């Protein structure tokens, strides 16, 4: 039962983080699409999203039961 709860919780956390990053990236695109700094900002946002995904993966890897 505890393992099932952990799987459900990790899935919810990943989906919420993905939705937050999607909203941030789309918002930046909407407000900065005509800006000179568009490419730089989008690069930084993409880098932040990738780091977030790697961090979440590391966190969830430590939560998995050792077999």
mmCIF file of the N, C-alpha and C atoms, coordinates in Angstrom:
data_MODEL
# 
_entry.id   MODEL 
# 
loop_
_atom_site.group_PDB 
_atom_site.id 
_atom_site.type_symbol 
_atom_site.label_atom_id 
_atom_site.label_alt_id 
_atom_site.label_comp_id 
_atom_site.label_asym_id 
_atom_site.label_entity_id 
_atom_site.label_seq_id 
_atom_site.pdbx_PDB_ins_code 
_atom_site.Cartn_x 
_atom_site.Cartn_y 
_atom_site.Cartn_z 
_atom_site.occupancy 
_atom_site.B_iso_or_equiv 
_atom_site.pdbx_formal_charge 
_atom_site.auth_seq_id 
_atom_site.auth_comp_id 
_atom_site.auth_asym_id 
_atom_site.auth_atom_id 
_atom_site.pdbx_PDB_model_num 
ATOM 1   N N  . UNK A 1 1  ? 0.821  -1.203 0.000   1.00 0.00 ? 1  UNK A N  1 
ATOM 2   C CA . UNK A 1 1  ? 0.000  0.000  0.000   1.00 0.00 ? 1  UNK A CA 1 
ATOM 3   C C  . UNK A 1 1  ? 0.863  1.264  0.000   1.00 0.00 ? 1  UNK A C  1 
ATOM 4   N N  . UNK A 1 2  ? 1.913  1.237  0.817   1.00 0.00 ? 2  UNK A N  1 
ATOM 5   C CA . UNK A 1 2  ? 2.776  2.408  0.905   1.00 0.00 ? 2  UNK A CA 1 
ATOM 6   C C  . UNK A 1 2  ? 3.490  2.672  -0.425  1.00 0.00 ? 2  UNK A C  1 
ATOM 7   N N  . UNK A 1 3  ? 3.889  1.599  -1.104  1.00 0.00 ? 3  UNK A N  1 
ATOM 8   C CA . UNK A 1 3  ? 4.575  1.733  -2.386  1.00 0.00 ? 3  UNK A CA 1 
ATOM 9   C C  . UNK A 1 3  ? 3.652  2.350  -3.438  1.00 0.00 ? 3  UNK A C  1 
ATOM 10  N N  . UNK A 1 4  ? 2.392  1.953  -3.435  1.00 0.00 ? 4  UNK A N  1 
ATOM 11  C CA . UNK A 1 4  ? 1.407  2.499  -4.379  1.00 0.00 ? 4  UNK A CA 1 
ATOM 12  C C  . UNK A 1 4  ? 1.193  3.997  -4.134  1.00 0.00 ? 4  UNK A C  1 
ATOM 13  N N  . UNK A 1 5  ? 1.133  4.377  -2.856  1.00 0.00 ? 5  UNK A N  1 
ATOM 14  C CA . UNK A 1 5  ? 0.984  5.795  -2.513  1.00 0.00 ? 5  UNK A CA 1 
ATOM 15  C C  . UNK A 1 5  ? 2.189  6.600  -2.981  1.00 0.00 ? 5  UNK A C  1 
ATOM 16  N N  . UNK A 1 6  ? 3.367  6.030  -2.828  1.00 0.00 ? 6  UNK A N  1 
ATOM 17  C CA . UNK A 1 6  ? 4.598  6.702  -3.251  1.00 0.00 ? 6  UNK A CA 1 
ATOM 18  C C  . UNK A 1 6  ? 4.611  6.902  -4.756  1.00 0.00 ? 6  UNK A C  1 
ATOM 19  N N  . UNK A 1 7  ? 4.184  5.885  -5.502  1.00 0.00 ? 7  UNK A N  1 
ATOM 20  C CA . UNK A 1 7  ? 4.119  6.005  -6.956  1.00 0.00 ? 7  UNK A CA 1 
ATOM 21  C C  . UNK A 1 7  ? 3.133  7.081  -7.383  1.00 0.00 ? 7  UNK A C  1 
ATOM 22  N N  . UNK A 1 8  ? 1.971  7.101  -6.743  1.00 0.00 ? 8  UNK A N  1 
ATOM 23  C CA . UNK A 1 8  ? 0.959  8.104  -7.065  1.00 0.00 ? 8  UNK A CA 1 
ATOM 24  C C  . UNK A 1 8  ? 1.460  9.506  -6.752  1.00 0.00 ? 8  UNK A C  1 
ATOM 25  N N  . UNK A 1 9  ? 2.085  9.654  -5.601  1.00 0.00 ? 9  UNK A N  1 
ATOM 26  C CA . UNK A 1 9  ? 2.593  10.966 -5.191  1.00 0.00 ? 9  UNK A CA 1 
ATOM 27  C C  . UNK A 1 9  ? 3.686  11.450 -6.138  1.00 0.00 ? 9  UNK A C  1 
ATOM 28  N N  . UNK A 1 10 ? 4.585  10.568 -6.528  1.00 0.00 ? 10 UNK A N  1 
ATOM 29  C CA . UNK A 1 10 ? 5.664  10.976 -7.426  1.00 0.00 ? 10 UNK A CA 1 
ATOM 30  C C  . UNK A 1 10 ? 5.112  11.376 -8.792  1.00 0.00 ? 10 UNK A C  1 
ATOM 31  N N  . UNK A 1 11 ? 4.082  10.686 -9.266  1.00 0.00 ? 11 UNK A N  1 
ATOM 32  C CA . UNK A 1 11 ? 3.456  11.053 -10.537 1.00 0.00 ? 11 UNK A CA 1 
ATOM 33  C C  . UNK A 1 11 ? 2.797  12.412 -10.470 1.00 0.00 ? 11 UNK A C  1 
ATOM 34  N N  . UNK A 1 12 ? 2.124  12.690 -9.375  1.00 0.00 ? 12 UNK A N  1 
ATOM 35  C CA . UNK A 1 12 ? 1.453  13.982 -9.200  1.00 0.00 ? 12 UNK A CA 1 
ATOM 36  C C  . UNK A 1 12 ? 2.484  15.108 -9.148  1.00 0.00 ? 12 UNK A C  1 
ATOM 37  N N  . UNK A 1 13 ? 3.572  14.889 -8.428  1.00 0.00 ? 13 UNK A N  1 
ATOM 38  C CA . UNK A 1 13 ? 4.614  15.920 -8.317  1.00 0.00 ? 13 UNK A CA 1 
ATOM 39  C C  . UNK A 1 13 ? 5.220  16.208 -9.688  1.00 0.00 ? 13 UNK A C  1 
ATOM 40  N N  . UNK A 1 14 ? 5.490  15.186 -10.452 1.00 0.00 ? 14 UNK A N  1 
ATOM 41  C CA . UNK A 1 14 ? 6.058  15.380 -11.785 1.00 0.00 ? 14 UNK A CA 1 
ATOM 42  C C  . UNK A 1 14 ? 5.105  16.138 -12.696 1.00 0.00 ? 14 UNK A C  1 
ATOM 43  N N  . UNK A 1 15 ? 3.835  15.812 -12.648 1.00 0.00 ? 15 UNK A N  1 
ATOM 44  C CA . UNK A 1 15 ? 2.852  16.499 -13.496 1.00 0.00 ? 15 UNK A CA 1 
ATOM 45  C C  . UNK A 1 15 ? 2.720  17.954 -13.095 1.00 0.00 ? 15 UNK A C  1 
ATOM 46  N N  . UNK A 1 16 ? 2.672  18.228 -11.795 1.00 0.00 ? 16 UNK A N  1 
ATOM 47  C CA . UNK A 1 16 ? 2.554  19.616 -11.330 1.00 0.00 ? 16 UNK A CA 1 
ATOM 48  C C  . UNK A 1 16 ? 3.780  20.424 -11.748 1.00 0.00 ? 16 UNK A C  1 
ATOM 49  N N  . UNK A 1 17 ? 4.966  19.865 -11.572 1.00 0.00 ? 17 UNK A N  1 
ATOM 50  C CA . UNK A 1 17 ? 6.187  20.578 -11.985 1.00 0.00 ? 17 UNK A CA 1 
ATOM 51  C C  . UNK A 1 17 ? 6.190  20.835 -13.485 1.00 0.00 ? 17 UNK A C  1 
ATOM 52  N N  . UNK A 1 18 ? 5.755  19.859 -14.253 1.00 0.00 ? 18 UNK A N  1 
ATOM 53  C CA . UNK A 1 18 ? 5.703  20.036 -15.711 1.00 0.00 ? 18 UNK A CA 1 
ATOM 54  C C  . UNK A 1 18 ? 4.731  21.132 -16.106 1.00 0.00 ? 18 UNK A C  1 
ATOM 55  N N  . UNK A 1 19 ? 3.585  21.169 -15.458 1.00 0.00 ? 19 UNK A N  1 
ATOM 56  C CA . UNK A 1 19 ? 2.591  22.208 -15.768 1.00 0.00 ? 19 UNK A CA 1 
ATOM 57  C C  . UNK A 1 19 ? 3.096  23.595 -15.392 1.00 0.00 ? 19 UNK A C  1 
ATOM 58  N N  . UNK A 1 20 ? 3.790  23.685 -14.272 1.00 0.00 ? 20 UNK A N  1 
ATOM 59  C CA . UNK A 1 20 ? 4.343  24.990 -13.861 1.00 0.00 ? 20 UNK A CA 1 
ATOM 60  C C  . UNK A 1 20 ? 5.363  25.472 -14.885 1.00 0.00 ? 20 UNK A C  1 
ATOM 61  N N  . UNK A 1 21 ? 6.281  24.586 -15.290 1.00 0.00 ? 21 UNK A N  1 
ATOM 62  C CA . UNK A 1 21 ? 7.286  24.991 -16.271 1.00 0.00 ? 21 UNK A CA 1 
ATOM 63  C C  . UNK A 1 21 ? 6.659  25.321 -17.619 1.00 0.00 ? 21 UNK A C  1 
ATOM 64  N N  . UNK A 1 22 ? 5.653  24.564 -18.012 1.00 0.00 ? 22 UNK A N  1 
ATOM 65  C CA . UNK A 1 22 ? 4.982  24.851 -19.287 1.00 0.00 ? 22 UNK A CA 1 
ATOM 66  C C  . UNK A 1 22 ? 4.347  26.237 -19.240 1.00 0.00 ? 22 UNK A C  1 
ATOM 67  N N  . UNK A 1 23 ? 3.703  26.571 -18.136 1.00 0.00 ? 23 UNK A N  1 
ATOM 68  C CA . UNK A 1 23 ? 3.073  27.885 -18.001 1.00 0.00 ? 23 UNK A CA 1 
ATOM 69  C C  . UNK A 1 23 ? 4.118  29.001 -18.030 1.00 0.00 ? 23 UNK A C  1 
ATOM 70  N N  . UNK A 1 24 ? 5.234  28.788 -17.363 1.00 0.00 ? 24 UNK A N  1 
ATOM 71  C CA . UNK A 1 24 ? 6.292  29.806 -17.337 1.00 0.00 ? 24 UNK A CA 1 
ATOM 72  C C  . UNK A 1 24 ? 6.880  30.018 -18.736 1.00 0.00 ? 24 UNK A C  1 
ATOM 73  N N  . UNK A 1 25 ? 7.159  28.933 -19.438 1.00 0.00 ? 25 UNK A N  1 
ATOM 74  C CA . UNK A 1 25 ? 7.738  29.042 -20.778 1.00 0.00 ? 25 UNK A CA 1 
ATOM 75  C C  . UNK A 1 25 ? 6.756  29.680 -21.753 1.00 0.00 ? 25 UNK A C  1 
ATOM 76  N N  . UNK A 1 26 ? 5.501  29.279 -21.697 1.00 0.00 ? 26 UNK A N  1 
ATOM 77  C CA . UNK A 1 26 ? 4.498  29.885 -22.581 1.00 0.00 ? 26 UNK A CA 1 
ATOM 78  C C  . UNK A 1 26 ? 4.281  31.359 -22.255 1.00 0.00 ? 26 UNK A C  1 
ATOM 79  N N  . UNK A 1 27 ? 4.288  31.704 -20.972 1.00 0.00 ? 27 UNK A N  1 
ATOM 80  C CA . UNK A 1 27 ? 4.165  33.106 -20.578 1.00 0.00 ? 27 UNK A CA 1 
ATOM 81  C C  . UNK A 1 27 ? 5.330  33.936 -21.068 1.00 0.00 ? 27 UNK A C  1 
ATOM 82  N N  . UNK A 1 28 ? 6.538  33.400 -20.943 1.00 0.00 ? 28 UNK A N  1 
ATOM 83  C CA . UNK A 1 28 ? 7.719  34.117 -21.439 1.00 0.00 ? 28 UNK A CA 1 
ATOM 84  C C  . UNK A 1 28 ? 7.646  34.290 -22.946 1.00 0.00 ? 28 UNK A C  1 
ATOM 85  N N  . UNK A 1 29 ? 7.193  33.265 -23.636 1.00 0.00 ? 29 UNK A N  1 
ATOM 86  C CA . UNK A 1 29 ? 7.051  33.355 -25.087 1.00 0.00 ? 29 UNK A CA 1 
ATOM 87  C C  . UNK A 1 29 ? 6.032  34.431 -25.462 1.00 0.00 ? 29 UNK A C  1 
ATOM 88  N N  . UNK A 1 30 ? 4.922  34.461 -24.762 1.00 0.00 ? 30 UNK A N  1 
ATOM 89  C CA . UNK A 1 30 ? 3.865  35.428 -25.060 1.00 0.00 ? 30 UNK A CA 1 
ATOM 90  C C  . UNK A 1 30 ? 4.340  36.864 -24.846 1.00 0.00 ? 30 UNK A C  1 
ATOM 91  N N  . UNK A 1 31 ? 5.032  37.112 -23.745 1.00 0.00 ? 31 UNK A N  1 
ATOM 92  C CA . UNK A 1 31 ? 5.437  38.478 -23.423 1.00 0.00 ? 31 UNK A CA 1 
ATOM 93  C C  . UNK A 1 31 ? 6.734  38.917 -24.090 1.00 0.00 ? 31 UNK A C  1 
ATOM 94  N N  . UNK A 1 32 ? 7.559  37.979 -24.501 1.00 0.00 ? 32 UNK A N  1 
ATOM 95  C CA . UNK A 1 32 ? 8.875  38.345 -25.025 1.00 0.00 ? 32 UNK A CA 1 
ATOM 96  C C  . UNK A 1 32 ? 9.080  38.012 -26.496 1.00 0.00 ? 32 UNK A C  1 
ATOM 97  N N  . UNK A 1 33 ? 8.043  37.613 -27.210 1.00 0.00 ? 33 UNK A N  1 
ATOM 98  C CA . UNK A 1 33 ? 8.253  37.151 -28.580 1.00 0.00 ? 33 UNK A CA 1 
ATOM 99  C C  . UNK A 1 33 ? 8.812  38.232 -29.510 1.00 0.00 ? 33 UNK A C  1 
ATOM 100 N N  . UNK A 1 34 ? 8.606  39.495 -29.228 1.00 0.00 ? 34 UNK A N  1 
ATOM 101 C CA . UNK A 1 34 ? 9.161  40.562 -30.053 1.00 0.00 ? 34 UNK A CA 1 
ATOM 102 C C  . UNK A 1 34 ? 10.392 41.213 -29.427 1.00 0.00 ? 34 UNK A C  1 
ATOM 103 N N  . UNK A 1 35 ? 10.854 40.682 -28.326 1.00 0.00 ? 35 UNK A N  1 
ATOM 104 C CA . UNK A 1 35 ? 11.966 41.266 -27.603 1.00 0.00 ? 35 UNK A CA 1 
ATOM 105 C C  . UNK A 1 35 ? 13.303 40.832 -28.196 1.00 0.00 ? 35 UNK A C  1 
ATOM 106 N N  . UNK A 1 36 ? 14.308 41.663 -27.995 1.00 0.00 ? 36 UNK A N  1 
ATOM 107 C CA . UNK A 1 36 ? 15.657 41.322 -28.433 1.00 0.00 ? 36 UNK A CA 1 
ATOM 108 C C  . UNK A 1 36 ? 16.241 40.199 -27.582 1.00 0.00 ? 36 UNK A C  1 
ATOM 109 N N  . UNK A 1 37 ? 15.759 40.067 -26.369 1.00 0.00 ? 37 UNK A N  1 
ATOM 110 C CA . UNK A 1 37 ? 16.292 39.081 -25.437 1.00 0.00 ? 37 UNK A CA 1 
ATOM 111 C C  . UNK A 1 37 ? 15.548 37.747 -25.473 1.00 0.00 ? 37 UNK A C  1 
ATOM 112 N N  . UNK A 1 38 ? 14.679 37.556 -26.446 1.00 0.00 ? 38 UNK A N  1 
ATOM 113 C CA . UNK A 1 38 ? 13.840 36.358 -26.504 1.00 0.00 ? 38 UNK A CA 1 
ATOM 114 C C  . UNK A 1 38 ? 14.672 35.077 -26.486 1.00 0.00 ? 38 UNK A C  1 
ATOM 115 N N  . UNK A 1 39 ? 15.665 34.982 -27.338 1.00 0.00 ? 39 UNK A N  1 
ATOM 116 C CA . UNK A 1 39 ? 16.463 33.751 -27.429 1.00 0.00 ? 39 UNK A CA 1 
ATOM 117 C C  . UNK A 1 39 ? 17.195 33.464 -26.129 1.00 0.00 ? 39 UNK A C  1 
ATOM 118 N N  . UNK A 1 40 ? 17.742 34.489 -25.509 1.00 0.00 ? 40 UNK A N  1 
ATOM 119 C CA . UNK A 1 40 ? 18.465 34.307 -24.257 1.00 0.00 ? 40 UNK A CA 1 
ATOM 120 C C  . UNK A 1 40 ? 17.536 33.827 -23.153 1.00 0.00 ? 40 UNK A C  1 
ATOM 121 N N  . UNK A 1 41 ? 16.378 34.451 -23.040 1.00 0.00 ? 41 UNK A N  1 
ATOM 122 C CA . UNK A 1 41 ? 15.426 34.071 -22.001 1.00 0.00 ? 41 UNK A CA 1 
ATOM 123 C C  . UNK A 1 41 ? 14.921 32.654 -22.232 1.00 0.00 ? 41 UNK A C  1 
ATOM 124 N N  . UNK A 1 42 ? 14.598 32.309 -23.455 1.00 0.00 ? 42 UNK A N  1 
ATOM 125 C CA . UNK A 1 42 ? 14.108 30.965 -23.736 1.00 0.00 ? 42 UNK A CA 1 
ATOM 126 C C  . UNK A 1 42 ? 15.197 29.922 -23.478 1.00 0.00 ? 42 UNK A C  1 
ATOM 127 N N  . UNK A 1 43 ? 16.437 30.247 -23.780 1.00 0.00 ? 43 UNK A N  1 
ATOM 128 C CA . UNK A 1 43 ? 17.541 29.339 -23.483 1.00 0.00 ? 43 UNK A CA 1 
ATOM 129 C C  . UNK A 1 43 ? 17.643 29.110 -21.975 1.00 0.00 ? 43 UNK A C  1 
ATOM 130 N N  . UNK A 1 44 ? 17.585 30.180 -21.202 1.00 0.00 ? 44 UNK A N  1 
ATOM 131 C CA . UNK A 1 44 ? 17.673 30.055 -19.752 1.00 0.00 ? 44 UNK A CA 1 
ATOM 132 C C  . UNK A 1 44 ? 16.496 29.275 -19.181 1.00 0.00 ? 44 UNK A C  1 
ATOM 133 N N  . UNK A 1 45 ? 15.293 29.513 -19.694 1.00 0.00 ? 45 UNK A N  1 
ATOM 134 C CA . UNK A 1 45 ? 14.130 28.767 -19.220 1.00 0.00 ? 45 UNK A CA 1 
ATOM 135 C C  . UNK A 1 45 ? 14.243 27.281 -19.561 1.00 0.00 ? 45 UNK A C  1 
ATOM 136 N N  . UNK A 1 46 ? 14.720 26.983 -20.735 1.00 0.00 ? 46 UNK A N  1 
ATOM 137 C CA . UNK A 1 46 ? 14.906 25.585 -21.129 1.00 0.00 ? 46 UNK A CA 1 
ATOM 138 C C  . UNK A 1 46 ? 15.957 24.905 -20.259 1.00 0.00 ? 46 UNK A C  1 
ATOM 139 N N  . UNK A 1 47 ? 17.017 25.605 -19.979 1.00 0.00 ? 47 UNK A N  1 
ATOM 140 C CA . UNK A 1 47 ? 18.054 25.078 -19.111 1.00 0.00 ? 47 UNK A CA 1 
ATOM 141 C C  . UNK A 1 47 ? 17.507 24.826 -17.702 1.00 0.00 ? 47 UNK A C  1 
ATOM 142 N N  . UNK A 1 48 ? 16.722 25.762 -17.195 1.00 0.00 ? 48 UNK A N  1 
ATOM 143 C CA . UNK A 1 48 ? 16.106 25.590 -15.876 1.00 0.00 ? 48 UNK A CA 1 
ATOM 144 C C  . UNK A 1 48 ? 15.169 24.396 -15.839 1.00 0.00 ? 48 UNK A C  1 
ATOM 145 N N  . UNK A 1 49 ? 14.406 24.208 -16.887 1.00 0.00 ? 49 UNK A N  1 
ATOM 146 C CA . UNK A 1 49 ? 13.496 23.066 -16.952 1.00 0.00 ? 49 UNK A CA 1 
ATOM 147 C C  . UNK A 1 49 ? 14.276 21.755 -16.964 1.00 0.00 ? 49 UNK A C  1 
ATOM 148 N N  . UNK A 1 50 ? 15.352 21.707 -17.716 1.00 0.00 ? 50 UNK A N  1 
ATOM 149 C CA . UNK A 1 50 ? 16.164 20.493 -17.774 1.00 0.00 ? 50 UNK A CA 1 
ATOM 150 C C  . UNK A 1 50 ? 16.793 20.186 -16.424 1.00 0.00 ? 50 UNK A C  1 
ATOM 151 N N  . UNK A 1 51 ? 17.291 21.201 -15.752 1.00 0.00 ? 51 UNK A N  1 
ATOM 152 C CA . UNK A 1 51 ? 17.871 21.010 -14.420 1.00 0.00 ? 51 UNK A CA 1 
ATOM 153 C C  . UNK A 1 51 ? 16.799 20.534 -13.443 1.00 0.00 ? 51 UNK A C  1 
ATOM 154 N N  . UNK A 1 52 ? 15.604 21.077 -13.556 1.00 0.00 ? 52 UNK A N  1 
ATOM 155 C CA . UNK A 1 52 ? 14.504 20.656 -12.692 1.00 0.00 ? 52 UNK A CA 1 
ATOM 156 C C  . UNK A 1 52 ? 14.167 19.179 -12.914 1.00 0.00 ? 52 UNK A C  1 
ATOM 157 N N  . UNK A 1 53 ? 14.132 18.762 -14.155 1.00 0.00 ? 53 UNK A N  1 
ATOM 158 C CA . UNK A 1 53 ? 13.830 17.361 -14.468 1.00 0.00 ? 53 UNK A CA 1 
ATOM 159 C C  . UNK A 1 53 ? 14.920 16.449 -13.908 1.00 0.00 ? 53 UNK A C  1 
ATOM 160 N N  . UNK A 1 54 ? 16.168 16.832 -14.060 1.00 0.00 ? 54 UNK A N  1 
ATOM 161 C CA . UNK A 1 54 ? 17.265 16.019 -13.527 1.00 0.00 ? 54 UNK A CA 1 
ATOM 162 C C  . UNK A 1 54 ? 17.179 15.952 -12.003 1.00 0.00 ? 54 UNK A C  1 
ATOM 163 N N  . UNK A 1 55 ? 16.876 17.077 -11.384 1.00 0.00 ? 55 UNK A N  1 
ATOM 164 C CA . UNK A 1 55 ? 16.740 17.101 -9.925  1.00 0.00 ? 55 UNK A CA 1 
ATOM 165 C C  . UNK A 1 55 ? 15.607 16.227 -9.435  1.00 0.00 ? 55 UNK A C  1 
ATOM 166 N N  . UNK A 1 56 ? 14.456 16.299 -10.106 1.00 0.00 ? 56 UNK A N  1 
ATOM 167 C CA . UNK A 1 56 ? 13.329 15.456 -9.715  1.00 0.00 ? 56 UNK A CA 1 
ATOM 168 C C  . UNK A 1 56 ? 13.669 13.980 -9.898  1.00 0.00 ? 56 UNK A C  1 
ATOM 169 N N  . UNK A 1 57 ? 14.360 13.671 -10.965 1.00 0.00 ? 57 UNK A N  1 
ATOM 170 C CA . UNK A 1 57 ? 14.747 12.280 -11.203 1.00 0.00 ? 57 UNK A CA 1 
ATOM 171 C C  . UNK A 1 57 ? 15.651 11.769 -10.083 1.00 0.00 ? 57 UNK A C  1 
ATOM 172 N N  . UNK A 1 58 ? 16.578 12.587 -9.661  1.00 0.00 ? 58 UNK A N  1 
ATOM 173 C CA . UNK A 1 58 ? 17.482 12.185 -8.585  1.00 0.00 ? 58 UNK A CA 1 
ATOM 174 C C  . UNK A 1 58 ? 16.721 11.992 -7.277  1.00 0.00 ? 58 UNK A C  1 
ATOM 175 N N  . UNK A 1 59 ? 15.776 12.877 -6.995  1.00 0.00 ? 59 UNK A N  1 
ATOM 176 C CA . UNK A 1 59 ? 14.990 12.763 -5.778  1.00 0.00 ? 59 UNK A CA 1 
ATOM 177 C C  . UNK A 1 59 ? 14.171 11.482 -5.787  1.00 0.00 ? 59 UNK A C  1 
ATOM 178 N N  . UNK A 1 60 ? 13.505 11.212 -6.889  1.00 0.00 ? 60 UNK A N  1 
ATOM 179 C CA . UNK A 1 60 ? 12.662 10.027 -6.961  1.00 0.00 ? 60 UNK A CA 1 
ATOM 180 C C  . UNK A 1 60 ? 13.486 8.747  -7.015  1.00 0.00 ? 60 UNK A C  1 
ATOM 181 N N  . UNK A 1 61 ? 14.689 8.811  -7.535  1.00 0.00 ? 61 UNK A N  1 
ATOM 182 C CA . UNK A 1 61 ? 15.550 7.624  -7.555  1.00 0.00 ? 61 UNK A CA 1 
ATOM 183 C C  . UNK A 1 61 ? 15.941 7.222  -6.138  1.00 0.00 ? 61 UNK A C  1 
ATOM 184 N N  . UNK A 1 62 ? 16.138 8.198  -5.269  1.00 0.00 ? 62 UNK A N  1 
ATOM 185 C CA . UNK A 1 62 ? 16.488 7.878  -3.889  1.00 0.00 ? 62 UNK A CA 1 
ATOM 186 C C  . UNK A 1 62 ? 15.272 7.340  -3.114  1.00 0.00 ? 62 UNK A C  1 
ATOM 187 N N  . UNK A 1 63 ? 14.075 7.618  -3.593  1.00 0.00 ? 63 UNK A N  1 
ATOM 188 C CA . UNK A 1 63 ? 12.873 7.150  -2.908  1.00 0.00 ? 63 UNK A CA 1 
ATOM 189 C C  . UNK A 1 63 ? 12.509 5.714  -3.269  1.00 0.00 ? 63 UNK A C  1 
ATOM 190 N N  . UNK A 1 64 ? 13.088 5.201  -4.347  1.00 0.00 ? 64 UNK A N  1 
ATOM 191 C CA . UNK A 1 64 ? 12.760 3.842  -4.782  1.00 0.00 ? 64 UNK A CA 1 
ATOM 192 C C  . UNK A 1 64 ? 13.324 2.827  -3.797  1.00 0.00 ? 64 UNK A C  1 
ATOM 193 N N  . UNK A 1 65 ? 12.580 1.757  -3.573  1.00 0.00 ? 65 UNK A N  1 
ATOM 194 C CA . UNK A 1 65 ? 13.077 0.731  -2.654  1.00 0.00 ? 65 UNK A CA 1 
ATOM 195 C C  . UNK A 1 65 ? 14.284 0.021  -3.250  1.00 0.00 ? 65 UNK A C  1 
ATOM 196 N N  . UNK A 1 66 ? 15.234 -0.284 -2.409  1.00 0.00 ? 66 UNK A N  1 
ATOM 197 C CA . UNK A 1 66 ? 16.444 -0.983 -2.853  1.00 0.00 ? 66 UNK A CA 1 
ATOM 198 C C  . UNK A 1 66 ? 16.110 -2.468 -2.968  1.00 0.00 ? 66 UNK A C  1 
ATOM 199 N N  . UNK A 1 67 ? 16.470 -3.084 -4.103  1.00 0.00 ? 67 UNK A N  1 
ATOM 200 C CA . UNK A 1 67 ? 16.181 -4.509 -4.251  1.00 0.00 ? 67 UNK A CA 1 
ATOM 201 C C  . UNK A 1 67 ? 17.438 -5.317 -4.481  1.00 0.00 ? 67 UNK A C  1 
# 
